[in-house]
Amino acid sequence: MKIRLIIYVEEMEKVGEEMTNVDSQHLNYKISRRIQQFKGSPTVQIFSRTKELERQGREILHLDIGQPDFAPLDSVLDATIKAIRARKTEYSVSSGLLELRSAIASHVAQHDGCVVDPKSEVLVTSGAKLALLAVLFSVLDEGDEVIIFDPYWVSYAEMVRLAGGLPRIVAVDPRTHGIDFDSLETTITPDTRAIIVNSPNNPTGWVISKEERDALFSFAQDRDLLIISDEIYSEYVFDGEKHWSFSGIDGWKKNAVVINGFSKTYSMTGYRLAWILGASDILGFCRKFIENSTTCPVTFAQYGAIAALQHHDEFKTLIKELFPPRREIVLDWVKSTKAVSAVIPRGAFYVFAAYDLSMSPTTVALRLLEEYDVSVIPGTAFGSFGKRHLRIAYASSVEVIKKALGRMTTFFEENQG
Ligand SMILES: Cc1ncc(COP(=O)(O)O)c(C=O)c1O
């Protein structure tokens, strides 16, 4: 068992590299260079490994994937089923049902104070990942550059590459969480086209302040750059923090697009629904991307999404009830465990914990999984800052979190010194 694990750890040591390399030598046809350079998502892959172990009968404690554990409300499920029964199983228009776009426009007007025309300034996509890809394909030519702040969500860099661009990484010190405008300035070149911002942030829990948001927007405006703001965790803010959407800035459509969706706020990850807000021109290009790829988001799922927006306050209450106690448990654990430290996350549902062991994050994550049945994500999946870090998601029940953290304490005690 030990020998097998060591081999396995070695195989997977560079999560996102060796682990995700797919061999093409047995094929009688050529695989593109573009896709061969593309790394898979380490988060999804760790999750797949847990599923494999679960099939073998193991009970895995999940602190890994960004999947809230609450079910969508019955009102959402009922609206979806009703839509299926009413044969809303045909294509919808590529931009998404106008009824849904109108509901999104009212929702953002109420929550972010922004005015968008549902006919031309809202586009519904099959998930935020596809929304990001549609935007990147719309603004990047071969070799164009996109600024990404490190630590960053795994898929940004790969998506930029897939769209022909080059990710340019700017470190943000999670201890201060401040954007360093000097390093940002030195990273900008004539080929820079866009800056990806993710607040509340996966994996650090950073929440952008109003001042920082405004400063970043002015920076982008002065240099004709596009801010691509991924606000998928907008409802997960704690300690009295407020989510400051880029869509709340006067004149934002000239230099920003805002992405949000149904996966996290409404726990509708499998519905694969998100939206992009922006100027009608950029959304027209994004729509062409959708027309030629998925055609439209799943039609009956969109009826469930309309119901979700109608019941937004109930979801918000659920999040406010469930998540702060879980966050406290993880933060208390961090405080009491000498081997681990973390910056207090103000948003999202992750703690990006630094540990004090001479073991790579992949080794730690895989040993926790294989030996202790605890699944966390290695920090290296989130850029170079993540060396000696683990991302702990607290989207599971209090019981699961407590049990998993107890086992992690044992792991660190057994492996210290
Ligand atoms: C920062 C961030 N953006 C986007 C997504 C993907 O959202 P969706 O399920 O809508 O594709 C995730 C999922 O984990 C995420 O963490």
The ligand as an SDF file (V2000), in Angstrom:
LIG
                    3D

 16 16  0  0  0  0  0  0  0  0999 V2000
  -13.7620   31.6050   -9.2680 C   0  0  0  0  0  0  0  0  0  0  0  0
  -14.6640   30.6800  -10.0130 C   0  0  0  0  0  0  0  0  0  0  0  0
  -15.2030   31.0840  -11.1820 N   0  0  0  0  0  0  0  0  0  0  0  0
  -16.0090   30.2770  -11.8860 C   0  0  0  0  0  0  0  0  0  0  0  0
  -16.3300   29.0030  -11.4460 C   0  0  0  0  0  0  0  0  0  0  0  0
  -17.1830   28.1070  -12.3040 C   0  0  0  0  0  0  0  0  0  0  0  0
  -18.5140   28.3720  -12.1820 O   0  0  0  0  0  0  0  0  0  0  0  0
  -19.5640   27.5520  -13.0720 P   0  0  0  0  0  0  0  0  0  0  0  0
  -19.9800   26.3690  -12.2750 O   0  0  0  0  0  0  0  0  0  0  0  0
  -20.6850   28.5140  -13.2750 O   0  0  0  0  0  0  0  0  0  0  0  0
  -18.9000   27.1910  -14.3690 O   0  0  0  0  0  0  0  0  0  0  0  0
  -15.7980   28.5440  -10.2460 C   0  0  0  0  0  0  0  0  0  0  0  0
  -16.0990   27.1710   -9.7710 C   0  0  0  0  0  0  0  0  0  0  0  0
  -15.5310   26.6310   -8.8880 O   0  0  0  0  0  0  0  0  0  0  0  0
  -14.9490   29.3980   -9.5050 C   0  0  0  0  0  0  0  0  0  0  0  0
  -14.3990   28.9970   -8.3440 O   0  0  0  0  0  0  0  0  0  0  0  0
  1  2  1  0
  2  3  1  0
  2 15  2  0
  3  4  2  0
  4  5  1  0
  5  6  1  0
  5 12  2  0
  6  7  1  0
  7  8  1  0
  8  9  2  0
  8 10  1  0
  8 11  1  0
 12 13  1  0
 12 15  1  0
 13 14  2  0
 15 16  1  0
M  END
$$$$
